[in-house]
Amino acid sequence: MNIGLGFILIPIGVIFIVLSIFSFQKNEKTKGYGMLIAGTVILSICILLLLGMYDPYRNYI
């Protein structure tokens, strides 16, 4: 289940980072920084899920 959630979060994080690049080009710096931080956090969580370091369902089994 963690691997599936990790694979779902990859495109979402990449979309946030790409949109932040477009925001920087339009001189919308606060929006760009917010989306860049959100994309980075999402990709960090994705890496933790894919490596198995974080398991949100471990107490339910």
C-alpha positions as CSV (number, residue, x, y, z in Angstrom):
1,M,0.0,0.0,0.0
2,N,2.9,2.4,0.7
3,I,4.4,1.8,-2.7
4,G,1.2,2.6,-4.4
5,L,0.7,5.8,-2.4
6,G,4.3,6.8,-3.1
7,F,3.8,6.3,-6.9
8,I,0.6,8.4,-6.7
9,L,2.4,11.2,-5.0
10,I,5.3,11.5,-7.5
11,P,3.3,13.2,-10.3
12,I,1.5,15.5,-7.8
13,G,4.8,16.7,-6.4
14,V,6.3,17.1,-9.9
15,I,3.2,19.1,-11.0
16,F,3.7,21.5,-8.0
17,I,7.3,22.0,-8.8
18,V,6.7,22.7,-12.4
19,L,3.9,25.1,-11.6
20,S,6.2,26.9,-9.2
21,I,8.7,27.4,-12.0
22,F,6.0,29.0,-14.1
23,S,5.1,31.2,-11.2
24,F,8.6,32.4,-10.8
25,Q,8.7,33.3,-14.5
26,K,5.5,35.4,-14.1
27,N,7.1,37.2,-11.1
28,E,4.7,35.7,-8.6
29,K,7.3,34.9,-6.0
30,T,5.2,34.2,-2.9
31,K,3.0,31.7,-4.9
32,G,6.1,30.2,-6.4
33,Y,7.8,29.7,-3.1
34,G,4.7,28.1,-1.6
35,M,4.3,25.7,-4.4
36,L,8.0,24.8,-4.4
37,I,7.9,24.1,-0.7
38,A,4.7,22.0,-1.1
39,G,6.2,20.0,-4.0
40,T,9.4,19.4,-2.0
41,V,7.5,18.1,1.0
42,I,5.3,15.9,-1.1
43,L,8.4,14.4,-2.9
44,S,10.1,13.9,0.5
45,I,7.1,12.0,1.9
46,C,7.0,10.0,-1.4
47,I,10.6,8.9,-0.9
48,L,9.9,7.9,2.7
49,L,6.9,5.8,1.6
50,L,8.8,4.1,-1.3
51,L,11.8,3.2,0.9
52,G,9.5,1.8,3.7
53,M,10.8,4.2,6.4
54,Y,7.3,5.5,7.0
55,D,4.4,3.1,7.3
56,P,1.1,4.8,8.2
57,Y,-0.8,1.4,8.4
58,R,1.6,-0.5,10.7
59,N,-0.7,-0.3,13.7
60,Y,-3.8,-1.6,11.9
61,I,-2.5,-5.1,11.1
